[in-house]
Amino acid sequence: MLKLDAIQKRLLMEVADLHKVPEGAYNIRSNGTSAGRVSTENIEITPRETGDGLTIRIKPGTKNESVHIPVVMTQSGLSELVYNDFYIGEGADVVIVAGCGIDNCGPKDSEHDGIHRFYVGKGAKVKYVEKHYGSGDGSGKRILNPGTEVYMEEDSSMEMEMVQIKGVDDTNRTTTAELAKGAKLVVRERLMTHGKQTAISKYVVDLNGEGCSADVVSRSVARDDSYQKFDAKLVGSAACSGHTECDSIIMDNGRILAVPGLEANSVDAALVHEAAIGKIAGDQIIKLMTLGLTEAEAEEQIINGFLK
C-alpha cells in the first residue's frame, strides 16, 4: 500500500477489508493527507478546491464498479473535518466503501469528522458501506462524527451498511435523506459500545415522493458503563411506506435511549416504528454452556450472532 505502515494497513483491513491496493477507483487518506488516489474511466475522484475533501463523479450507466475512500489516523492530537460529495449518474449501479480507523497511542484526542453527501440519479443503485474502528493504548480519545446526506431522485435505490463495533470513544452519527417518487432507502446499523463510550445515532428521512419507501434498522449492544441513543424520524408527505426498528441488548451498567419519531403529512403515508431493549436471556447462555462454553464465551457467541 502506498505510504502506509503496518498499523495503517491493519486499520484499512478493519474498516475497508483491504489487504492490498483495491481494484477500481480509490482515495486513501492517512493522517490528513492523501496516501494514494486512482480514478477510472467511469469514476473520477478530484480534490475539492478548498482542500478539505473530495468530489467523486460516477458517469451515468456505470455498472459493477466500486469506489474505496477509507481514512486512517495514527497521529495523536490530530483533528480534521472532511467533506466528500458523490454524484451518481442516472442508471449507475456501484458500491462505495468508506470508513475510518483511528489508532491513538498518545495523550491527546484524535478526531475525524466526515460529511458525505450523495446525489443519487434517476434509477441509480448504490450500496454504501461505512465502518468505524478504534484501537491504541493511549489516554487520548478516538472520536468519530460522521454526517451523511442523501438526495435520491426518482426510482433510485440505496442500501447503507453502517458498522461500529470496537474502540470508538465518542461518536455522533447524523443521517438525513430526501426521497423522490419510487425511491427506496435501506439502512442497516450495527453498533457496540463498551467502557465509558458514548454513541448517538440520529436519522431523519423525508419521504416526499409517491411510492417511495425507507427501512431503517439498528442493532446495538451497550456494555460496561457506555451510553447509546437512537433517534429515528420518518416524515411521510406522500403515498409512501416507512419502517424504523431499534433492537438492543443492554449489559452491565449500560444505558440505551430509543426515540421513535413518525410524522404523517399524507393520509396515504404508512409508517411503523418498533423498539426492543433487553438483556441476554439466561436460557440462551445455559444452552450454550451445556455445549462446553464458559459463561463469557456464551455471551460473546450470542452478541456476535446478534450483530451479524
N, C-alpha and C positions, 0 to 999 in steps of 0.2 A: 504494500500500500504506500502511496506517495507520502513522504514526510511524516510518517506515523511511527511511534514507538510501540513496544509490546502492550503497554497499558491502554493506549488509544485503540489498538487493534482489538483488544478484548472488549472494550466498550462498544465498538462497532458491531461486534458479533452479538452482543446482548441486545442492542436497540434496533439493529437492521439485519441481523442474520448474515452478516457479511464476513466471509473468510478470506476474500480476495477482492480485487478491483471488480466492481459489478459490470455486467454487460449493460449496454444501453447508456442512456443519459444519466449523469450524476454530478453532484457537488458535495464534497465532504468538507465540513467546516471544523477546524481544530483550533481551540483557544483564540477565537475571534478572527481567524483568517482562513482563506480557502487553502486546503491541502491538496486539492485536485478537482478539476472540472472538465466534463466532456459533454458536448451536445451531439445530437444525431440529426439526420436529415429531416425528421419529423418533430423533434423536440429540441427547442432552443432554450438554453439557460444563459441569462445575462445578468451581470450585477446591476442593481439599482443605481441611478445616478447619484443618489445620496450616500451610497456606500454602505447602507445598513441592511442589506438583504439581496434578494434575487427576484427576477421576473422570469417565469417559466411559461413558454408558449407551446402548446401542443396543437399541431395542424389538424384541421377537420379530417375525419375519416381515418385517423391513425388507429391501428389495431395491434394488439398483442405486444405492446411496448411498455417499458417501465421507466420510472424516474426515482432515483435514490438521492435524498438530501439530508443525511444524518448530521448530527452535531456531537462533537466530543469535547469535553473540557477537563483538563488535568491541572490547571493553574489555580491555586487557592487565591481567593480575593477577586477573581475576575467576575465582572457583571456586564451583561450585554442585552440589548433589545434589537431583535432582528425581524424584518418584515419580508415575507415571501408571498408573491402574487402568482396564482396559477390561472392561466386562460386555456380552458379545454375546449377545443373546436367541436363543431357540430358532428355528431355521429362517431366520435372517437370512443375507444374502449381501452383504458390504460390502468396501470397500477402505480400508485405513488407511495413510496416508503419514506417516512420521516423518522422522528425520534431523536432523543438526546440522552447521552450518558455523561455523568459527572463523577470523576474520581477526585475527591478532595482529601488530601493528606495534611493540610495545613490548618492554621488557627482562624483564618478569615473565611467568611461566607463566599460561596461561589453560586452565581445565579445566571440562568438563561431564560429570558422571556422571548417567546416567539409568536408573532402574529401571522397566521396563514389565511389568505383569502382565496377562495375558489370560485371561479366564474365558469359554471358548467353549461356548455352549449346545448342547443336543442338535440334531443335524442342521444346525447353522450352518456357514457357509462364509466364510472370511476370507482376503483377500490383504493381506499386510503388507509394506511397502517401507520400508527404513531405509538411508539414505545418509549417509556421513560425509565431510567435506571440510575441508581446512585451507589457509590462504593467509596472506600478510603477510610482511614482510621484517624483523620484529623478532627479537631473540635469544631471547625467551621462547618456551617450548614451546606446542604446541597438543595438548592431552591430551583424549581421549575414552574413557570407560569405560562402555559400555552393558551393562546386565544385563537379561535377558529371561526371564520365567517364563510358561509356557504350560500351562493346565489345560484339557484337551479332554474334553468329555462324549461320550456315545455317538453314533456316526455323524457326528461333526463333521469338518471338514477345515480345514487352514490351510497356506497357501503363504507362505513367508518369503523375501524377497529382501534380502540383507544385502550392502551395497556400500561399500568404502572404497578409493579409487583414488589419492588425492593429498593430500599436505600434512599428514597427521596424524603427529605425532612419536611419541607413545606411546598404545597402546590395549590394554585388557584386556577382551575381549568374552566374557561368560559367558551361556550359554543353557541353560535346563533346561525339560523338558517331561514331562507325565504324560498318557498316552493311555488312554482307556477303550475299551470294545468298539466295533469298527468305525471308530475314529477314524483319520485319515490326516494325517500331517505331512510336508511337503516343504520343504527348506531349500536355497537356492542362495546360497552366499557367493562374492563376488568381492573380491579384496584385492591391493593392490600397495603395497610399501614401498620407500623409497629413502633415500639419505643414511645416517644412523645411527638410523633409525626402528626401533621395536620394536612388534610386533603379536602378541598372544596370543589365540587363539580356543579356547574350551572349550565343548563340548556334552555334556550328559548327558540322555538320552532314556529314560524308563521306559515300556516297552510292557506295560501292565498288563491290557488287555482282549483278549478273543478276537477275532481278525480285524483287529486294528489294525496300522498299518504306518508306518514312517518311512524317509525317503530324505534323507540329509544329504550334500551335495556341496560341496566347497570348491575353487575355482580361484584360484591366487595366483602372484604374481611378486615375488621378492626381488632388489632391485638394490643396487649400491654396497656399503655396509657394514651393511645392515639385517639384522634378525633376525625370524624368524617361528616360531611354534609353533602347531600344530593338534592339539588334543586332543579326540577324539570317542569317547564311550562310549555303547553301546546296551545296555540291560538288558531282556532278554526274559523275562517272567514268565507268559506265556500262549501260546496258539497264535497267533503273530504273525510278521511279517516286517520285517526291518530291514537297511538298507544305508547304509554311510558310504564316502565316497571323498575322497581328497586328491590333487589333480593340480597340481603346482607346477613353475614354471620358476625356476631359480637362475642369477644373473648376477653378474659381478664378484666381490666378496668376500662376497656374501650368504650367510646361513645359514638353514636350514629344518629344523625338527624335527617329524615326524609321529608322533603317539602314538595308535595304534588301541586301542580297548577294546571287547570283546564279552563280555557276561555272560549266559549262558543259564540260567534257573531253571525252564525247562519243556522237556520232550522235544520239544515241538512248536514251539519257537521257532527260526526260520530267520534267522540273522544273518550278514551278509557285510561285510567291510571290504576296500577297495582303496586303495593309495597308490603314487604315482609322482612322483619328483623328478628333474629333469634339466635340462640346458642346451638352448638352441635348437640344432636340428640345422643343421650347416653347409650341407647341400644345400638347405635351405629358404631360407637367406639368399642363396646363389648364384643360385637360381632367380629370386628377386625382383630381384636386381641385374642379371640379364640383361634385365629389363624396363625398366631405366633408373633404378632406385632406388639411392641410396647404401647403404652397409652399415648406417648408423644408421637411415635411413628404412625399410630392410627389417626391422630388428629391431622398430621401432615398429609396423609393419603386422602382424607376427606376434603381438606382445603384445596389440595391440588386438583382433585376431581371437580370441585365446585367452581374453580376459577378457569377451567379449561374452556 
